[in-house]
Amino acid sequence: MFMTIAKSGTHLLKKTIEKITNQSSSLIPLEEYPQFAQDPAAYFASSKDAILGMHLFPEFDPLVNHLPRNFTKIVLVRDLRDVVISILFFKHRMNFYLLETYPYLSKVITFDFEKELFRIIPEEDTYYAHSMARHALLWLNDPTVLLVRFEDLVGPLGGGDSERQKKTIQSLSHHLGVDLSESRTETIANSLFGESRTFRKGQIHAWHDYFQESHKQLFKQVMGKELIALGYEKDDSW
């Protein structure tokens, strides 16, 4: 079972797990969350895929203390500042596709990046960036959960490090009960980057290019505590 903050590299983790296990996986649609939450074991038994994943929506809060401990659990996180930037660009693309289909909407659809960033940081929309971060922290209280960071898994093409990427793949394989040779680990690492429907650039530290001081101050108010708790800063002096 892998659980992710939305826009934190969900498809990257999904792809990695599939390549490690040679099994298919799927994400639980939001509309099926109540069914899964009511009886996770039965939901798994009825699934065509051996591995399931989910975004850390608030609807899954009750599962924190009730998901069977023998489930293999993985939580994926990412620097929340980069999560916000990824959400922003995702919404920008959705507006672009909408305008391609309905050009007359150009009179009412505008996209001012700076203003949108001010709006999205505190927004309680579909993605719940700060809520998901809090739920990730709840799951991380469980010692059977493996924490995976996007920054460690993305590799050099995403601004990361090759050795950290391979070490993370090995940690995943160990957690999943799979033995991987060094050559197989290398092959998996070289095949991970890009290639998903929602993929844009997959770069770490992208927020440095977009956050102004006013954005930083707002972010610290909204989810500065979660950023520190997840280990991306030591305090609010960034």
URQUI-V907692 format. One record per residue. RES is the residue in one letter. PSI is psi in whole degrees, -180 to 180 (999 if undefined). D_CENTER is the distance of its C-alpha to the mean C-alpha in Angstrom with 1 decimal. Layout:
res->RES psi->PSI d_center->D_CENTER
res->RES psi->PSI d_center->D_CENTER
This chain:
res->M psi->119 d_center->13.7
res->F psi->138 d_center->10.0
res->M psi->133 d_center->8.0
res->T psi->149 d_center->4.3
res->I psi->129 d_center->3.8
res->A psi->141 d_center->4.3
res->K psi->28 d_center->4.6
res->S psi->9 d_center->2.6
res->G psi->32 d_center->4.5
res->T psi->-46 d_center->4.6
res->H psi->-27 d_center->8.2
res->L psi->-45 d_center->8.8
res->L psi->-43 d_center->8.4
res->K psi->-46 d_center->10.3
res->K psi->-41 d_center->12.8
res->T psi->-46 d_center->13.4
res->I psi->-42 d_center->14.1
res->E psi->-40 d_center->16.4
res->K psi->-34 d_center->18.2
res->I psi->-44 d_center->18.8
res->T psi->-15 d_center->20.1
res->N psi->35 d_center->21.6
res->Q psi->154 d_center->20.5
res->S psi->158 d_center->18.7
res->S psi->165 d_center->15.7
res->S psi->157 d_center->14.5
res->L psi->137 d_center->12.1
res->I psi->121 d_center->14.1
res->P psi->148 d_center->15.1
res->L psi->-37 d_center->15.3
res->E psi->-17 d_center->19.0
res->E psi->1 d_center->19.2
res->Y psi->-43 d_center->17.5
res->P psi->-40 d_center->21.0
res->Q psi->-43 d_center->22.5
res->F psi->-44 d_center->19.9
res->A psi->-31 d_center->20.2
res->Q psi->-39 d_center->24.0
res->D psi->83 d_center->24.3
res->P psi->-42 d_center->21.3
res->A psi->-43 d_center->23.8
res->A psi->-38 d_center->25.6
res->Y psi->-44 d_center->22.5
res->F psi->-44 d_center->21.5
res->A psi->-30 d_center->25.2
res->S psi->-8 d_center->25.3
res->S psi->144 d_center->22.3
res->K psi->-15 d_center->23.2
res->D psi->142 d_center->20.2
res->A psi->-20 d_center->20.3
res->I psi->131 d_center->16.6
res->L psi->151 d_center->14.4
res->G psi->164 d_center->10.8
res->M psi->153 d_center->9.6
res->H psi->154 d_center->7.4
res->L psi->61 d_center->8.8
res->F psi->152 d_center->11.5
res->P psi->-27 d_center->14.7
res->E psi->-20 d_center->16.6
res->F psi->5 d_center->15.4
res->D psi->-47 d_center->16.9
res->P psi->-18 d_center->20.0
res->L psi->-16 d_center->18.4
res->V psi->-40 d_center->17.7
res->N psi->5 d_center->21.3
res->H psi->-11 d_center->22.2
res->L psi->129 d_center->20.0
res->P psi->138 d_center->22.5
res->R psi->-20 d_center->22.3
res->N psi->-3 d_center->23.0
res->F psi->138 d_center->19.7
res->T psi->119 d_center->17.6
res->K psi->133 d_center->14.5
res->I psi->133 d_center->11.4
res->V psi->127 d_center->8.6
res->L psi->130 d_center->5.6
res->V psi->168 d_center->5.6
res->R psi->156 d_center->6.4
res->D psi->119 d_center->9.7
res->L psi->-25 d_center->9.6
res->R psi->-39 d_center->12.3
res->D psi->-31 d_center->10.5
res->V psi->-45 d_center->7.8
res->V psi->-42 d_center->11.2
res->I psi->-41 d_center->12.7
res->S psi->-41 d_center->10.3
res->I psi->-43 d_center->10.9
res->L psi->-47 d_center->14.5
res->F psi->-34 d_center->14.9
res->F psi->-45 d_center->13.5
res->K psi->-36 d_center->16.1
res->H psi->-44 d_center->18.6
res->R psi->-40 d_center->18.4
res->M psi->-40 d_center->18.9
res->N psi->-39 d_center->21.9
res->F psi->-45 d_center->23.2
res->Y psi->-36 d_center->23.2
res->L psi->-41 d_center->24.9
res->L psi->-31 d_center->27.5
res->E psi->-38 d_center->28.2
res->T psi->-39 d_center->29.2
res->Y psi->78 d_center->30.8
res->P psi->-29 d_center->32.2
res->Y psi->-16 d_center->34.3
res->L psi->-7 d_center->31.2
res->S psi->-22 d_center->31.2
res->K psi->-22 d_center->33.6
res->V psi->-18 d_center->31.1
res->I psi->115 d_center->27.6
res->T psi->162 d_center->27.2
res->F psi->93 d_center->24.3
res->D psi->109 d_center->25.1
res->F psi->-47 d_center->22.1
res->E psi->-45 d_center->23.3
res->K psi->-40 d_center->24.1
res->E psi->-36 d_center->20.9
res->L psi->-40 d_center->18.9
res->F psi->-36 d_center->21.3
res->R psi->-38 d_center->20.6
res->I psi->-34 d_center->16.8
res->I psi->-49 d_center->16.3
res->P psi->1 d_center->18.1
res->E psi->136 d_center->17.5
res->E psi->76 d_center->16.8
res->D psi->-156 d_center->15.8
res->T psi->-30 d_center->13.7
res->Y psi->-26 d_center->10.3
res->Y psi->55 d_center->11.7
res->A psi->-49 d_center->9.7
res->H psi->-33 d_center->12.2
res->S psi->-43 d_center->12.8
res->M psi->-37 d_center->9.4
res->A psi->-42 d_center->9.8
res->R psi->-38 d_center->13.2
res->H psi->-36 d_center->12.4
res->A psi->-41 d_center->10.2
res->L psi->-34 d_center->13.4
res->L psi->-44 d_center->15.5
res->W psi->-33 d_center->14.1
res->L psi->-6 d_center->14.6
res->N psi->-15 d_center->18.3
res->D psi->117 d_center->18.7
res->P psi->-13 d_center->20.1
res->T psi->-3 d_center->19.2
res->V psi->134 d_center->15.4
res->L psi->124 d_center->14.1
res->L psi->127 d_center->11.7
res->V psi->132 d_center->9.8
res->R psi->135 d_center->8.9
res->F psi->-42 d_center->7.5
res->E psi->-28 d_center->10.9
res->D psi->-27 d_center->12.7
res->L psi->-25 d_center->11.5
res->V psi->-29 d_center->11.8
res->G psi->-180 d_center->15.6
res->P psi->-29 d_center->18.4
res->L psi->-20 d_center->17.7
res->G psi->13 d_center->14.7
res->G psi->6 d_center->16.8
res->G psi->-157 d_center->16.0
res->D psi->136 d_center->18.7
res->S psi->-43 d_center->20.0
res->E psi->-40 d_center->21.1
res->R psi->-37 d_center->18.0
res->Q psi->-48 d_center->16.2
res->K psi->-37 d_center->19.0
res->K psi->-38 d_center->19.1
res->T psi->-40 d_center->15.5
res->I psi->-41 d_center->16.3
res->Q psi->-41 d_center->19.4
res->S psi->-41 d_center->17.8
res->L psi->-46 d_center->15.7
res->S psi->-40 d_center->18.9
res->H psi->-44 d_center->20.9
res->H psi->-32 d_center->18.7
res->L psi->-1 d_center->18.9
res->G psi->31 d_center->22.7
res->V psi->133 d_center->23.0
res->D psi->125 d_center->25.2
res->L psi->133 d_center->24.3
res->S psi->165 d_center->26.9
res->E psi->-39 d_center->26.4
res->S psi->-39 d_center->27.1
res->R psi->-39 d_center->24.6
res->T psi->-44 d_center->21.9
res->E psi->-43 d_center->23.0
res->T psi->-44 d_center->23.0
res->I psi->-46 d_center->19.4
res->A psi->-39 d_center->18.3
res->N psi->-6 d_center->20.3
res->S psi->11 d_center->18.9
res->L psi->-34 d_center->15.1
res->F psi->134 d_center->14.7
res->G psi->-162 d_center->14.3
res->E psi->46 d_center->15.7
res->S psi->160 d_center->13.3
res->R psi->-34 d_center->14.3
res->T psi->8 d_center->11.7
res->F psi->137 d_center->11.8
res->R psi->-74 d_center->13.7
res->K psi->-32 d_center->14.2
res->G psi->36 d_center->11.3
res->Q psi->144 d_center->13.2
res->I psi->156 d_center->12.8
res->H psi->24 d_center->14.9
res->A psi->-27 d_center->15.2
res->W psi->-26 d_center->15.7
res->H psi->-30 d_center->19.1
res->D psi->-11 d_center->20.4
res->Y psi->-29 d_center->19.9
res->F psi->124 d_center->20.2
res->Q psi->172 d_center->23.8
res->E psi->-38 d_center->25.3
res->S psi->-36 d_center->25.3
res->H psi->-41 d_center->21.6
res->K psi->-46 d_center->21.1
res->Q psi->-41 d_center->23.5
res->L psi->-43 d_center->21.8
res->F psi->-43 d_center->18.4
res->K psi->-37 d_center->20.1
res->Q psi->-40 d_center->21.7
res->V psi->-48 d_center->18.7
res->M psi->31 d_center->16.1
res->G psi->-39 d_center->17.9
res->K psi->-41 d_center->18.4
res->E psi->-37 d_center->14.7
res->L psi->-42 d_center->14.2
res->I psi->-45 d_center->17.2
res->A psi->-32 d_center->16.4
res->L psi->-4 d_center->13.1
res->G psi->16 d_center->15.5
res->Y psi->-14 d_center->14.8
res->E psi->156 d_center->18.3
res->K psi->-27 d_center->21.4
res->D psi->-167 d_center->22.8
res->D psi->19 d_center->23.0
res->S psi->8 d_center->25.1
res->W psi->999 d_center->22.6
